[in-house]
Amino acid sequence: MDFARSSFLSQQSRTPSWWIGLFSMYMVFYGTISIYISNMFIRSIKDVMLIVIVVICLGLLIKNKIVASQHLILILYLLIAILTLGSIQILSSLQPIEWMYGFKITFLPMCALLVGLYFSKRNIWGFIDQLFLLIFIIVILTWLIQYFIGMDALASLGFQYGVNIKHFTNGFPRLPSIVGTPNAYALLLALVGIYLEYSKMFQHTKNWRWSIKILTLVFILLSTNRNAIVFWFICQLIMLLWNARQYSYRRKLRMLSALFIISPIVTIIAFPILSNAGLFSTHSLQARLVQWGMYLNPVTMADGVVGMGLGGVGAASRRLADMSFTTLDYSVDNQYLAYYLQVGVVGTLFILTFFGAILYNLWEGSHQHHYSKLVLTLFAGVLIPCFFANVLEVFPFNVFLWFLVGLAWSHSVTNQRDHISSVRETLT
């Protein structure tokens, strides 16, 4: 039986994953497609496709026992608990449209983790490397094309100012690339750039790695999206600490010396440029601090215990307000507070447990698998920008991130399970 299952999984690993590639490219292009298509049925195709993929992968996970049952049960329990708590207030007040948007924007991307879990036994990391390289090239080339076309021409082509295109301080253009919005473009570029830089595709090509690092940094600075910039710098710092553990004492000393010498020079050069660009402005942070205090619900109230329901705040409420539905129309600009307002303190505890389980499993796998370490870096890096924006509601960045988490999670789990099995075989 074990031999048959092993042969089945081995045969699966050779099966092309073209449909995942096609869906990924559709997600990347969807932002631009949505600018010209207002039909709700067509705009919902991507969500229906993701639901179908998740359901199929979940069924195959259960059928083929790809992941240890106790870990799959834990994941499903936490996901179902979050969904249930996010449904109580909405369903009781008969506002299904809010729930639907909250489900697809806040909850559904988390389920992409299940898709990653299924593909984790098919050894598709090389395929993901190639797919992300293609995405990296497309989003940068599209941004350059849009920059040379100009804001006025883009507006005449149907791009909406303030949504798809806009200016930052001192007239810096914020362009959407192919992804549809500047924020989505910047976060996706940061994710893909960091992944490629430390992927096995460029592991032994130092020049290419530095080229990707510089290109990513330059274009996310040009995007003027501070959350993407913070995300990129945190991930770089984490990877630097990871790699420093393997260095000799002398090499560590040289690296620290170079860091102390270069840092002041870079600061002196970059500070005036970034200041003129307005990246050090604190007006938005001050406004958020005021808003956070105004809209928080007391823990003693029902809204504080189980939340207002999925879609009550965040990107879902803003989208519904744009469609003339009566909502709070509050973006929150803090992912943790957005969770608290939607699923309450109980649901937030489930979400934090979920995040803790992810970090633990990726940490365990990072000792044996290169990509587990890389995905752990990406997931840990995103937790800081979540304090200042609803980063995990940004499409398609969130779907790719959760997919990578599932893809790497199973490695840590299956490695532990295989180790336990080998010990048992040895003892018997």
N, C-alpha and C positions, 0 to 999 in steps of 0.2 A: 504493500500500500504506500509506504513512504517513497519507494523507488518510483512508483507511478506518479505520485504527486510531484516529486522532484522533476521527472521528465516533462510533466505538464507545464510546470513553471518555467523550465528551461526553454520549452518550445514557445511559451508566451513571450519570453524576453527577446526572441528573434522576430516577433510580430511587429510590423511597423506601426508607429504611433501617429500616423498622419492626421487622424481626426482630432487629436489633441493639438497638433500644430495648426490645423485649419481654424479651430475654435480660438486658439490664442491669437492668431493674426486677425481674426474677426473682432476680438475684443479690443485690439490695438487700434484698428481702423474705425471702430464703432463711434468714437467721439466725433469724428468728422462726418460720418454717415448721419448721425443724429441731428446735425445742424440743418440738414436739408430734408429730413423726414420727420413729420409731426404726428404721423399715424401711430396711435398707441399700440395697436396690434403688432406692427412691424418692430417698434421700439422694444417690445417685450420678448422678441424672439431670443435674444441673448440670454435672458433670464430663464425662459423655458428650456433652452438648450442646456444651460448649466444644471437645472433641476433634473433633467433626464440623465445627464452624465453622472451626477451625484448618486441618483437612485440606482442606476446600473452598476456603478462601481461599488456601492454599498452592498448590493445583492451578491456580487462576485466576491467581495471580501468575506461575507458570511459563508457563502457556498464553498469556497476554496480554502478557507481558514488561513489566509495569507498573513494575518496579524494575530498575535496571541489574544485569545478571547477576552481575558480580563482587561487588557488595555483597550480593546475595541468597545467593550461594555462601558468602561469609564468615560471614553470620548462621547459615546452616544448618550449616556446618562447626563453629562454636563450640557451637551447641546440641547437635548430635549427639555432639561430643566430651565435653561435660558429662554428657549422658545415659549415654554408654558407660562413663565412669569411675565414675559413680554406680551402675552395674549390676554391676560386676565382683564385688565382695565379697558382695553380696546374693544374686546368682544362684548363686555358688559354694557358699554356705552353705544354699541351698534355703529361703530365707525370702521368698517372693514377696509376702506380705501387707505386709511392711515396704516393699518396693520400690513397691508399688502406692500406698500412702499417701504415700511420699516423692515419687513421680512427680506425684501430683495436687496436693500441697501446695507442693512446692518447685519442680518443673520445669515443670509444665503452665502455670501463670500466665505464665511467660516467653514461652511460645508465643503468647500474646495479641498480642505484638508483630507477628507475621505477619498477624494480622487487621487491625491498624492499618495495616500496609504496603499491604494490598489496598485499604482504603478511602481511602488518602491521595489518590488521583486522582479521588475522587468529590466532593470539596469539601463535606464534611459537617460542617465546623466549626460552622456555624450550628445544625445539628441537635444537635450535642453541647452547645452552649451551652444550648439549651432543655431537653435531657434532664437536664443537671446542675442547672439551676435547679429543676426538678421534684424531683429527689433532695434538694437542699438544703432545700426547703420541707418535704418529707415527714419527713426525719430529725429536724429541729428540732421540728416539731409533735408527732411521736410521743414525743420525749423529754419535752416539756412535759406531755403526757397522762400518761405514766408517772410523772412527778414528782408530779403531783397525785393520782394513784391511790395511790401509796405503796408501800413495799417489801413490807409484809406482804400487801397485796392482790395484788401481782404474784407473790409466792411462792405464794399460794393458787391463782393462775391457771396455775401450772406452771413459772414461771421458777425456775431452780435457783440457790440462793444460793452465791456463790463462783465461779460460772461465768457466768451471765447477769446477775445482779444481786449487788452487794456494797457494802460501805462502805469508804471511805478513812479516813485518820486523822481523829479527832474527829467521826466519824459522817457525813462527807460521802457522799451516795449516789452510787454509780456505776451508771448505768442504760444499757441496751443500745440504746435507741431501736428502730428497726425492723430494725437490722442483726444483732442477736442477742447481741453481747457489747460491753461498754464500750470495749475497746481498738479493736475493728473500727469502732465508731461514731465514736470520736474521730478516728481516722486518716482515715476516709472524709470526715468533715465538714471536716477541715483541707484535704484535697486538693480537694474540690469548692468550698469557699469561696475558696481562693486562685485556682483556675482561673476562677471566675465574676468575681471582683474585677478581674482583668486581661484578661478576654475582650473581644472586640470588641462584644459585646452591651451592655456597660456602659462602653465606652471613652470615650464623650463625655457620660456622666451621672455627674458627680462625687458628687452626693448619694447615688445608689444604690451607688456603689462604696464609699463610706465606711460606708454602712449594712451592706453585706455584710461588710466588714472587722470592724466592731464586733460584729456578730452572731456571726461565726465565732469571734472571740477570746473572747467571753463564754462561748459554749457549749463550747468546748474547755477553757476554764479550769474550767467547771462539771463537765466530764467527769473532771477531775483526772488525765488521762493525760499524763505528762510527755513521752513521745515525740512525741505529736501537738503539744504546745505547742512543743517544740524545733523540730520540723519546720516549723511555722507561722512562727516567728520567723526561722529561717534563710532561708526563702523570701522573707519580707518584706524582709529585709536585702539579699538578692541583687537583688530587683526595685528596691529603693531605689537601689542602686549602678548598675543598668542605666539607670534614668531620670535619675540625676544626671549621666550622661555628656552628656545633651542640654541641660542647663541652662546658662544664662549664668553667668559668674563671680559676678555680684552675687546671682543667685538661689541659687547654691550656698552663698554666704556667709550669706545669710539662713536657709537651711535648716539649716546647721550651728549657727548661733546659736540657733535655735529648739530644735534637738535637745539642745544642752547645757543650755538653760534648763529644758526640759520633763522631761528624763530624771531629774534628782534629785527633782523633785516627784512624778513617777510612782513612783519607787523608794520614797520615804518613805511614800506612801499604800499601795502594793501589798505591800510587804514584810511588814508584820504580818498582812495577810489571807492571803497565800500561806504564811506560816510556820504560822499556825493551821490551815491546811488540810493541812499536812504535805507540801507539794510540795517543800520543801527538805531533806527527810529523806534521809540518805545510807546508811541501813541496807541497803537493797536493793542499792546499788552495792557496798558492802563485801562483801556475801554473794556477789555475782557475781564479784568479783575472786578470792575464794577458790575458787569452783567452777571458774572458767576454768583455774586452775592445776592442779586435781585431775584434770580429764578430758582434757586435751590429750594427743594421741598423739605420740611422737617421730617426727621426719621420717625416721629410719632404718628404721622399721618399715613393714610393708605398709599398715597402717591410716593411717600418716602420708603415704605416697606416693599411694595411690589412694583412701584413705578407707574408712569403714565401710560405705558404700553409702547410697543415698537412703532416707530414713525411719529411719536409725539413731539420729538425735537430732532435737531440735526439736519442732515442733507435731505431726509425724507420730508420733514415739515417745510423746508424752504422750497422744495420742488412742488409740493402740493399747494403752497401759497401762490407760487407762480402760475399754477393752473386754476386759480380763483377758488380753491377750497379753503374753508375756515380752519386754520391751524395756528399754533403758537408762533410759527415762522421764526424760530430761534435756532441758529446754527450751533450754539454752545461754544465751539472752538476749544473744546477739551474733551478728548475721547472718553476719559474715565467718568467725567461728569455727565456726558451724553449717555453712557451706559446706566449710570445711577438714575438719571431722570426717566429713562425708558423702562428699566427692569427693577429699580429700587435697590435698597441695600442688600437684600437677599440675593437678587440676581447678580449684583456686582461681586458678591463673595464667590458665586459660582464662576463668574468670568475670571476673577483673579486666581481661583483654583485651577481653572483651565490653563491660564497663562503659566502658572507655576509648574503644572504637569508638563507643559511643552518645554519650558526651560530645563527642567530636570532630565527629561528624556533626551533632549538634544545634547545636554552636557555629558550624559553617560555615553552617548554615541560618538561624541567628538574625540574621544580617546582612541577610537578605532577607525573612524571614517572621516575623510577629508571634508566631504560635503555637509556632514552633520555640523562640523565646526563652522563652516561658512554660513549655513542657515541659522545656526545659533547666533552668530554675529549679526545677521540681518534682523532677526526677531528681537534681540536685545536692543539693537540700535534704534528700532522704531518706537520703543517704549517711552523714550524721552520726548520726541516730537508730539506724542499723544497727549502731553500735558498742555499743548498750545494749539492743537488743531484736531479735527476728527479724521486723523490720518487713515484709520482702518475703514473709513466709509468712502475712500477715494478709489474709484474704478478706473482702470483694471489693476492698479497697483495692489489692492487688497486681495484680489483673486490669485494673482501670481504668488504673493507672499504666503498665503495659506496653503496653496498647492505645494510650494517648496517645503513648508513645514511638515506636511504629511509625507512628502517624498523622503525627507531626512529622518522624521520621527521613527518610522518603521525600522530603519537601520539599527538604531539604538536598541529598540525593543527586540527585534529578531536576533541581534547579536547576543543579547542576554539570554534569550530563550535557547538559542543553539548551544551556548556555552553550558547551560544547565543540562541540556539533553546529552551533550558529550560527556559531562561528568557522570551522569547516571549510567550511561553505557559502559564507562570505564569501571564503575563500581560493581556493575552486574556481570 
